[in-house]
């Protein structure tokens, strides 16, 4: 694991590395991002409806194939989900978009 990967691991997408609490909060719900440029980050999905979780997410990042583009993540069909706060599910990398 290189320095950039270590910096990202366990952090929440959209929070700065120097935030007072860059990691997950106990009362929030997250999807763990696996693979691709945002591997190891958590995405805050608190309040998302089941349909929204099923759709996945297109996340802005300078680390995608197109700088300023989006990394695409989605859940795998049939993969288990854990209800309640904490990590609910995993979103797997499925490509990039400009």
Buried (B, 14 or more C-beta within 10 A) or exposed (E): EEEEEEEBEEBBBEBEEEEEEBEBEEEBBBBBBBBBBBBBBBBBBEEBEEEEBEEBBBBEBEBBEEEEBBBBBBBEEEEEEEEEBEBBBBBBBEEBEE
